Amino acid sequence: MPQLNPSPWFAILITSWLVFATIVLPKILTHTFQNSLSSLSTNPILAEPWNWPWF
C-alpha cells in the first residue's frame, strides 16, 4: 500500500510549508489596510428606553 509510505508525502509537505513560509507569508504580513481601524467616537452611547405605544 503506497499510501502508508510517508517518505514522498513528508517531503512534499515540508517543501510546500517552506514555500509558504518564505514566499507567501511575508507578502501577507506586509499588507497594509487603507482605512484605519480606529473607532469613530469615544463618547459612550446613551441608551434610552423604548416607548411601546401598543402596550
Contact map, one row per residue, 1 for C-alpha under 8 A:
1111100000000000000000000000000000000000000000000000000
1111100000000000000000000000000000000000000000000000000
1111110000000000000000000000000000000000000000000000000
1111110000000000000000000000000000000000000000000000000
1111111110000000000000000000000000000000000000000000000
0011111111000000000000000000000000000000000000000000000
0000111111100000000000000000000000000000000000000000000
0000111111110000000000000000000000000000000000000000000
0000111111111000000000000000000000000000000000000000000
0000011111111100000000000000000000000000000000000000000
0000001111111110000000000000000000000000000000000000000
0000000111111111000000000000000000000000000000000000000
0000000011111111100000000000000000000000000000000000000
0000000001111111110000000000000000000000000000000000000
0000000000111111111000000000000000000000000000000000000
0000000000011111111100000000000000000000000000000000000
0000000000001111111110000000000000000000000000000000000
0000000000000111111111000000000000000000000000000000000
0000000000000011111111110000000000000000000000000000000
0000000000000001111111111000000000000000000000000000000
0000000000000000111111111100000000000000000000000000000
0000000000000000011111111100000000000000000000000000000
0000000000000000001111111110000000000000000000000000000
0000000000000000001111111111000000000000000000000000000
0000000000000000000111111111100000000000000000000000000
0000000000000000000011111111110000000000000000000000000
0000000000000000000000111111111000000000000000000000000
0000000000000000000000011111111000000000000000000000000
0000000000000000000000001111111000000000000000000000000
0000000000000000000000000111111100000000000000000000000
0000000000000000000000000011111110000000000000000000000
0000000000000000000000000000011111000000000000000000000
0000000000000000000000000000001111110000000000000000000
0000000000000000000000000000000111110000000000000000000
0000000000000000000000000000000011111000000000000000000
0000000000000000000000000000000011111100000000000000000
0000000000000000000000000000000000111110000000000000000
0000000000000000000000000000000000011111000000000000000
0000000000000000000000000000000000001111110000000000000
0000000000000000000000000000000000000111110000000000000
0000000000000000000000000000000000000011111000000000000
0000000000000000000000000000000000000011111100000000000
0000000000000000000000000000000000000000111110000000000
0000000000000000000000000000000000000000011111000000000
0000000000000000000000000000000000000000001111100000000
0000000000000000000000000000000000000000000111110000000
0000000000000000000000000000000000000000000011111000000
0000000000000000000000000000000000000000000001111100000
0000000000000000000000000000000000000000000000111110000
0000000000000000000000000000000000000000000000011111000
0000000000000000000000000000000000000000000000001111100
0000000000000000000000000000000000000000000000000111111
0000000000000000000000000000000000000000000000000011111
0000000000000000000000000000000000000000000000000001111
0000000000000000000000000000000000000000000000000001111
